[in-house]
Amino acid sequence: MRFNEFMQLGYDEFLMKLNSIPESEPLYKIIKSRSLDVNKIKDKEERKYWRELKELNRIPDIYLPNEELDRELKDKVKKEGITNVK
């Protein structure tokens, strides 16, 4: 799937694609580690494993001013040659 096709996906289509990722793919564990409530896991070792993965795959807290985000996005759009951005 090309980038432009991906950007045209609706929310439901995106969720279907996301949920169809096989468990054998590394991305599956990354997504699961971010969304899993480790406090509900009873097994101590398994809880430790998922806590470590959750921390490893955590999305960093990066805060940028809106103007800087706009500038970076515009630069990326120019660089990638994307033309249908509103």
C-alpha positions in Angstrom: 0.0 0.0 0.0 1.3 3.4 -1.0 1.5 6.4 1.4 -1.3 8.3 -0.4 -3.6 5.3 -0.4 -2.9 4.8 3.3 -3.7 8.4 4.1 -7.1 8.0 2.4 -8.2 5.1 4.6 -11.1 5.7 6.8 -10.9 5.1 10.6 -12.7 1.7 10.3 -10.5 0.5 7.5 -7.4 1.6 9.4 -8.6 -0.4 12.5 -9.3 -3.5 10.4 -5.8 -3.3 8.9 -4.3 -2.7 12.4 -6.2 -5.6 13.9 -5.2 -8.0 11.1 -1.4 -7.8 11.9 -0.3 -11.3 12.6 1.0 -12.2 16.1 4.3 -13.3 14.5 5.0 -9.7 13.4 7.2 -7.5 15.7 4.7 -4.6 15.2 2.0 -6.7 16.9 4.0 -6.9 20.2 4.7 -3.2 20.0 1.0 -2.3 19.6 0.0 -4.8 22.3 2.6 -3.5 24.7 1.4 0.0 24.3 -2.3 -0.9 24.8 -2.1 -3.7 27.4 -3.1 -3.0 31.0 -0.2 -4.8 32.7 -1.9 -4.6 36.1 -4.5 -7.1 35.0 -1.8 -9.8 34.3 -1.6 -12.2 37.2 1.6 -14.0 36.4 4.5 -12.1 37.9 7.1 -12.9 35.2 4.6 -12.2 32.4 3.7 -8.9 33.9 7.4 -8.0 34.2 8.0 -8.9 30.6 5.1 -6.7 29.4 6.1 -3.8 31.6 9.6 -3.9 30.2 8.2 -4.0 26.6 5.8 -1.2 27.4 8.6 1.0 28.6 10.8 0.0 25.6 8.1 0.8 23.1 6.8 3.9 24.9 6.1 6.9 22.7 8.4 9.7 23.9 6.8 12.8 25.4 7.9 15.5 23.0 6.2 18.8 23.1 6.7 21.3 20.3 5.0 24.6 19.7 2.4 24.5 17.0 4.4 26.8 14.8 7.4 24.4 14.9 5.1 21.4 14.1 3.6 23.3 11.2 7.0 24.2 9.8 8.3 20.6 10.2 5.2 19.2 8.5 5.4 21.7 5.6 9.1 20.8 5.1 8.3 17.1 5.1 5.5 17.6 2.6 7.8 19.5 0.3 10.5 16.9 0.7 8.2 14.0 0.0 6.4 15.7 -2.9 3.0 15.3 -1.4 0.5 17.6 -3.2 -3.0 16.8 -1.9 -2.5 18.1 1.7 -5.1 20.7 2.9 
